[in-house]
Amino acid sequence: HVQAEQNTQSGVGSGVIFLRGSNLTVSASVFRENRNNGLGAAVIYAIDGSIVDVSHSFFEDNAYSRNIPKASDRSVASASVIVVQSSQLSIAGSSFAANTGGDAVSCVEESTLTVASTSFERNADAAQKLSDLTDKYWAYKTPLWAVQRGSASRSIANRRQAAASERQAAISLRSGSAATITHSSFAANGGHSAGALLVSDTGTVANLNHVNFMNNHGDAPGAAAGAIFVIDNATVTAVGGSFDGNAAASQYAAGAIYARQATVTL
């Protein structure tokens, strides 16, 4: 049970925790306003067979804003909250809210992701989207949450400098990674390729069970999806769940799911 706030890294690694071939258990913890100004993650960066287990934790207002050239290390993935590379990540009963600058969670190089009973809300790939996303979020939420709007609006000003990213979503799965997501929700997220979920590359698989997608938005100029963007021989299977109010603004766009050379089963 920890609280971690305003930690920063500006090289290659993590603002809070960097794991290499190690195990980490996080429970009932809070991570706010941590920064990844280099390559890696703002909160957790796990590589080389690490195992990360997160439960009942809250991730808010963390950010990725790259200040060193990406070309300096092409093997390093980056995200506003968590990166797992050739590693395992499980998330249960947690919340990811208002994190900015790329994926909230990025899984690459045959990583494994399991998500259960978790919400992803108002995460964005660029700071300038946050005002629009916040309006959609509060329209969607029940009046019980309205009391929090003041603090959410004030925090927008602190995220204006987060950098736009390429081909991003709230969760990104690449290079043979596999995810199982159950009884979870994606609301008012904004991304380059998709607001909620990007699934890319041969061997990459996402299995969704009763997952709800509401008011998510993608705006890549070439192609985008409001909720799910699946390409390059990847596979998505969804059972139950819903798609409501998602939107995309691109040359080739889909409000809910965009698939190119991929397999989708609903």
Solvent accessible surface area in square Angstrom, and as a share of the most:
residue,aa,sasa,rsa
1,H,168,0.75
2,V,91,0.52
3,Q,118,0.52
4,A,13,0.10
5,E,74,0.33
6,Q,127,0.57
7,N,55,0.28
8,T,77,0.45
9,Q,22,0.10
10,S,70,0.45
11,G,34,0.32
12,V,71,0.41
13,G,3,0.03
14,S,17,0.11
15,G,11,0.10
16,V,46,0.26
17,I,43,0.22
18,F,90,0.38
19,L,17,0.08
20,R,154,0.56
21,G,51,0.49
22,S,44,0.29
23,N,116,0.60
24,L,33,0.17
25,T,105,0.61
26,V,10,0.06
27,S,42,0.27
28,A,49,0.38
29,S,3,0.02
30,V,38,0.22
31,F,1,0.01
32,R,78,0.29
33,E,50,0.22
34,N,0,0.00
35,R,50,0.18
36,N,0,0.00
37,N,31,0.16
38,G,0,0.00
39,L,1,0.00
40,G,0,0.00
41,A,0,0.00
42,A,0,0.00
43,V,0,0.00
44,I,0,0.00
45,Y,6,0.02
46,A,0,0.00
47,I,17,0.09
48,D,79,0.41
49,G,48,0.46
50,S,0,0.00
51,I,77,0.39
52,V,1,0.01
53,D,64,0.33
54,V,0,0.00
55,S,26,0.17
56,H,128,0.57
57,S,5,0.03
58,F,57,0.24
59,F,0,0.00
60,E,43,0.19
61,D,5,0.03
62,N,0,0.00
63,A,5,0.04
64,Y,13,0.05
65,S,22,0.14
66,R,102,0.37
67,N,107,0.55
68,I,51,0.26
69,P,96,0.60
70,K,103,0.44
71,A,65,0.50
72,S,77,0.50
73,D,49,0.25
74,R,195,0.71
75,S,70,0.45
76,V,12,0.07
77,A,17,0.13
78,S,19,0.12
79,A,0,0.00
80,S,0,0.00
81,V,0,0.00
82,I,0,0.00
83,V,0,0.00
84,V,0,0.00
85,Q,17,0.08
86,S,49,0.31
87,S,4,0.03
88,Q,93,0.41
89,L,4,0.02
90,S,37,0.24
91,I,2,0.01
92,A,40,0.31
93,G,27,0.26
94,S,8,0.05
95,S,25,0.16
96,F,0,0.00
97,A,4,0.03
98,A,2,0.01
99,N,1,0.01
100,T,0,0.00
101,G,0,0.00
102,G,5,0.05
103,D,1,0.01
104,A,1,0.01
105,V,0,0.00
106,S,1,0.00
107,C,1,0.00
108,V,14,0.08
109,E,76,0.34
110,E,136,0.61
111,S,2,0.01
112,T,63,0.37
113,L,1,0.01
114,T,63,0.37
115,V,0,0.00
116,A,33,0.26
117,S,70,0.45
118,T,3,0.02
119,S,26,0.17
120,F,0,0.00
121,E,12,0.05
122,R,15,0.06
123,N,5,0.03
124,A,2,0.02
125,D,2,0.01
126,A,1,0.01
127,A,0,0.00
128,Q,122,0.54
129,K,29,0.12
130,L,1,0.00
131,S,45,0.29
132,D,90,0.47
133,L,4,0.02
134,T,5,0.03
135,D,78,0.40
136,K,72,0.31
137,Y,2,0.01
138,W,26,0.09
139,A,89,0.69
140,Y,71,0.27
141,K,38,0.16
142,T,81,0.47
143,P,118,0.74
144,L,144,0.72
145,W,89,0.31
146,A,59,0.45
147,V,130,0.75
148,Q,87,0.39
149,R,107,0.39
150,G,37,0.35
151,S,59,0.38
152,A,10,0.08
153,S,50,0.32
154,R,168,0.61
155,S,23,0.15
156,I,15,0.08
157,A,73,0.56
158,N,92,0.47
159,R,4,0.02
160,R,111,0.40
161,Q,158,0.70
162,A,12,0.09
163,A,41,0.32
164,A,72,0.56
165,S,13,0.08
166,E,141,0.63
167,R,92,0.33
168,Q,21,0.09
169,A,3,0.03
170,A,3,0.03
171,I,0,0.00
172,S,0,0.00
173,L,0,0.00
174,R,53,0.19
175,S,45,0.29
176,G,21,0.20
177,S,0,0.00
178,A,43,0.33
179,A,3,0.02
180,T,58,0.34
181,I,0,0.00
182,T,30,0.18
183,H,118,0.52
184,S,6,0.04
185,S,22,0.14
186,F,0,0.00
187,A,1,0.00
188,A,0,0.00
189,N,1,0.00
190,G,3,0.03
191,G,1,0.01
192,H,51,0.23
193,S,3,0.02
194,A,0,0.00
195,G,0,0.00
196,A,0,0.00
197,L,0,0.00
198,L,0,0.00
199,V,0,0.00
200,S,5,0.03
201,D,45,0.24
202,T,99,0.57
203,G,47,0.45
204,T,1,0.00
205,V,47,0.27
206,A,0,0.00
207,N,66,0.34
208,L,6,0.03
209,N,59,0.30
210,H,88,0.39
211,V,4,0.02
212,N,57,0.29
213,F,2,0.01
214,M,32,0.14
215,N,37,0.19
216,N,1,0.00
217,H,40,0.18
218,G,0,0.00
219,D,49,0.25
220,A,8,0.06
221,P,105,0.66
222,G,38,0.37
223,A,16,0.12
224,A,0,0.00
225,A,0,0.00
226,G,0,0.00
227,A,0,0.00
228,I,0,0.00
229,F,3,0.01
230,V,0,0.00
231,I,0,0.00
232,D,42,0.22
233,N,94,0.48
234,A,0,0.00
235,T,40,0.23
236,V,0,0.00
237,T,41,0.24
238,A,9,0.07
239,V,90,0.51
240,G,49,0.47
241,G,36,0.34
242,S,39,0.25
243,F,66,0.28
244,D,80,0.41
245,G,59,0.57
246,N,21,0.11
247,A,42,0.33
248,A,24,0.19
249,A,65,0.50
250,S,29,0.19
251,Q,133,0.59
252,Y,133,0.50
253,A,51,0.40
254,A,25,0.20
255,G,36,0.34
256,A,34,0.26
257,I,37,0.19
258,Y,37,0.14
259,A,53,0.41
260,R,91,0.33
261,Q,137,0.61
262,A,31,0.24
263,T,75,0.43
264,V,49,0.28
265,T,72,0.42
266,L,142,0.71
